[in-house]
């Protein structure tokens, strides 16, 4: 069977375990529900992260891989792949100097490896992050570079930069309204979103697998779901076509144009439907 005869697939490139949930969990759940094949490729195992969890005889990377696999299963991900790079950690740390770190790899070489992994798939979009990796993490910035290189290598019609709505986050209770120009993306640059209570529920179920990454102040018995909904209930994208495509094709039912979003309407978008 040629790639064009296979089901349309969306390739998600993520830096670390739990990024798949926080940035694109609702999108993965919705895409799977719509019949799109979803493929998640991780740049690292997240082994340079921090945790207060008891790991027993596991390394943090091993624990996070298991958590990610469980989360992907909950989100209906069809295929998961792991690249052989070390977690770069935050900028300016010892781990960032590691020559084996993901952020130090040549993006074109990484992209060639990813493209080879999915060469038999019919990739209609490559999902990465915005050009600052949403908040400047070296591995996230690398995801942006690699996603663009992969899209060119596969001649994929669309690149989707996963990001946050900078103005919306600044307006939330507890904030001072200050906009950080190097965090996330300006609302004017956003093009599409995924939102809806049913997808949010799937996202929350999936993210609960990442127990090693739960903040110490997270109350598992009484979680702040409203706060989670406000911050992560809408997943934002900047859609770009590297080969001049103008029709979203199979993505039309997945993505909603920014013009249809308001802070309150988005919370209820598609909420009457149920996951089956």
Secondary structure, DSSP 8 states (H G I E B T S, - for coil): --GGGS-EEEEEEESSTTHHHHHHHHHHHHHHHTT-EEEEEES---TT----S--TTS-HHHHHHHHHHHHHHHTT-SEEEE-S-B---STTSGGGG-TTBGGGS-HHHHHHHHHHHTTTSEEEEEEEE-TTTTT--HHHHHHHHHHHHHHHHHT-S-EEEEE-BHHHHHHSTT------TTSSB-GGG--EEE--HHHHHHHHHHHTT-GGGS-TT--TTS--HHHHHHHHSSEEEEEE-TT-----GGGTTT-EEGGG--TTHHHHTTTTS---
